[in-house]
Amino acid sequence: MLPIYLNLRALNGYNRPINCVLSARSCGKTTLIWNELALKKGGVLVYLVRDVNEINTLLETKVRETINKFSSSRVRVVLRKKPSDFYANIEIDGALKVWVFSLKVNTDKLKGIMIGKVNYLVLDEFIVNERQGNKYIKAEGFRFKEIWSTLSRENPKMKAYLFGNPYSIYNPYFVEFNFDVRKIHLGKIATNDKMAVYYFAPSPALLNRIKDENKLLSDNENDRYSQFALYGKQINDSNIPVSPIMPQHFTLRLAFKIEGKMLGVYRTTNFFEEYKYYLSYLIGSTSKEVITLDKCDLEKGEVLYSSSLRSKLSGLEVAYNHHQILYETIEANHAFERIYELL
């Protein structure tokens, strides 16, 4: 693969167990997975998909075509899976190089499989395009942690790589690992104690090559798809009003508990304010009413959400419909969108 494409050298220098790569299309993510990570000697790659139905011949074909595109001789790729199995193996030229599991896998079953030494844990497309109806699975970030913890017991040097197109900067992995998305900038690597995030910026040479291969793309700043496909712009976040500092004249009215965090709902006391509500995450507890979305998270003094609360929250629903809610972060917006589906 040409040097203008994505590589992991800079990211690996930060030596974090969990490594995320955000990039535009056609920057070499798929090639890097199957022609570099999967072929490393001395261990195997564990490849994750969201649903077991994704473990099929299409995946086998994708791996075969990607590897052979850059091989001087024909490489034999075979995916082996019994109908009753919840996993598959991928053999590359007769050697078992890849195990494939669904994120929904029962980790107790995972413990019973002799996988051997694992070099890498990989998830491609870790950010979904929710605007097209694609969904994360329930507790996806937590499930990933469970799989990581199960495999890393016997593989303390294992690294995880998550690759994705940045439809949105929000995703359950950044939430689960408490990653401050405000630190993420194009062309830079941001970190916390567990995770490194590389927002890859394609070079002019790579941009020209991508445009040569896809005649629909242009440098027009008003072409949202081109801005996404060429530069990795977060097209699903572009119209979300965000302010890290809450304006004056807002008071806390209630909080939602979602994914173990408190999302505070502040209401303006200024009738002429453009935004009627401000939503931000709370640190610690609150004396205000707390509405819990999941009964598993319900604690004493909190209220479990039900349809009987809809009339009480109607003002919030109206404000959302009229684009009158301001958010502290993109994450706060996406959390409220999940709440809004219930209103």
Secondary structure as GFF3:
##gff-version 3
##sequence-region A 1 343
A	DSSP	alpha_helix	9	12	.	.	.	ID=ss1
A	DSSP	beta_strand	18	22	.	.	.	ID=ss2
A	DSSP	alpha_helix	29	32	.	.	.	ID=ss3
A	DSSP	pi_helix	33	37	.	.	.	ID=ss4
A	DSSP	beta_strand	44	49	.	.	.	ID=ss5
A	DSSP	three_ten_helix	52	54	.	.	.	ID=ss6
A	DSSP	alpha_helix	57	69	.	.	.	ID=ss7
A	DSSP	beta_strand	77	80	.	.	.	ID=ss8
A	DSSP	beta_strand	87	92	.	.	.	ID=ss9
A	DSSP	beta_strand	95	102	.	.	.	ID=ss10
A	DSSP	alpha_helix	107	111	.	.	.	ID=ss11
A	DSSP	beta_strand	118	124	.	.	.	ID=ss12
A	DSSP	three_ten_helix	130	132	.	.	.	ID=ss13
A	DSSP	alpha_helix	140	152	.	.	.	ID=ss14
A	DSSP	beta_strand	159	164	.	.	.	ID=ss15
A	DSSP	alpha_helix	172	176	.	.	.	ID=ss16
A	DSSP	three_ten_helix	181	183	.	.	.	ID=ss17
A	DSSP	beta_strand	189	191	.	.	.	ID=ss18
A	DSSP	beta_strand	195	199	.	.	.	ID=ss19
A	DSSP	alpha_helix	204	213	.	.	.	ID=ss20
A	DSSP	alpha_helix	224	231	.	.	.	ID=ss21
A	DSSP	three_ten_helix	235	237	.	.	.	ID=ss22
A	DSSP	beta_strand	250	258	.	.	.	ID=ss23
A	DSSP	beta_strand	261	268	.	.	.	ID=ss24
A	DSSP	beta_strand	277	281	.	.	.	ID=ss25
A	DSSP	beta_strand	289	292	.	.	.	ID=ss26
A	DSSP	three_ten_helix	295	297	.	.	.	ID=ss27
A	DSSP	beta_strand	303	304	.	.	.	ID=ss28
A	DSSP	three_ten_helix	307	309	.	.	.	ID=ss29
A	DSSP	alpha_helix	314	321	.	.	.	ID=ss30
A	DSSP	beta_strand	325	327	.	.	.	ID=ss31
A	DSSP	alpha_helix	330	340	.	.	.	ID=ss32
###
